[in-house]
Every structure is written in structure tokens, then in C-alpha cells.
């Protein structure tokens, strides 16, 4: 699903999808990965969320921030230098 499609889904529509795994870019359309995580939690998502990011000195910061706000999500960061 594209970023623009995801942005248009409401909480019920996301819940109806019954997603087990979600992957997104660090910034997807007008949402960043924290906002995406929060929307997923509001929809009852408790699966694995992969965030694709460029290489960063400490990607754990992203994991910690999302985990603090969205503890029910299993956050995994995937780094790729081609995303810069």
C-alpha cells in the first residue's frame, strides 16, 4: 500500500486489515514513522513494524522513541544507505 493510501485510512479501516507486519520509510508522505506507529496502535496493531531508514550513527534512538510511545509494537529498524 502506498503512503498516500495509508494516510487516508481511518482507525477502523486499519483495524479491519488485521495487519501482522507493516513496513514504511522513515518519512512516508506527510507522516513520520512515529506518527505511523501511533496510528497503528490506535487501530489495535500489535505486530512487527519495520522502519526503513538511511544509515544513522545511532538508529536505536528511533526504536526507543517509537517503543516509548507505542510499547505494543515490535519495532525493527532496517538501515539502507541508498535511502539518503
N, C-alpha and C positions, 0 to 999 in steps of 0.2 A: 504494500500500500504506500502511496506517495505521502510526503509530508502534508501537502495540501488536503489530501483526503482525510488524514488523521486529524488535522486541525478542525475539520468540520463535524467530526463525530462528537455526540454528547455522551455523558456518563453511561446512560442506558445502552446506547448503541455499542460502546466499547465493551460493556459487560456482556452483551449478547454475543459478542465474538468469541468469548471464552478462550482468550489467548493464553498459551503456556509460555511462549517466548516472544520477546519483542527486541528488535534491533533498530537503532537510529543513529544518525550522525550527532555529533556534539551539539550542533545547532541545526534544527530541521524546520525550515520555513520560518515562521515567526516565534517558534518555541525553542527553548534550550532543553538540554537533557533533564535538568531538574524539574522543569515545568511538565515535561512529558511523564516523568516518574510520578509526579503528584497527580496528574490526570489519570494515570493507570491505577494508582492506589484508590482514588475516589471511585473508580469503576470496579473495584474488588480484585484487581490483578495482584497475584502473589507469586508469579513465576520469575523466570530469569530475564533480565533486561541487559542487553549488550549495547554499550555506547561506543561508537567508533570515533576515535579522536586522533589528531595528529600527535606525533611524539612530543611529550611534555617532560620536563625534568622530574615532576612528581605527580603522576596520574592518580595516585591514591587519594589526593585531595578531592578529586571528582567523586570517587567512590564514597569517601567519608561524608561529603555533603549530601549526596543522594540518600545514603543509608540513614543519616540522621533525620532527614525529612520523610523518608519512605522506608521504614525498617522492614516492612513485609516483602520488599522486593530483593531478589538476589541479583545484585548489580555486578556486572563484569565489564571491564574496560578493555577494549581492543585498540591497540595503537597501530597507526599506519602512517609512515612519513609522507605518503602520497596525498594525504588529506590536507596538507598545509596549503 
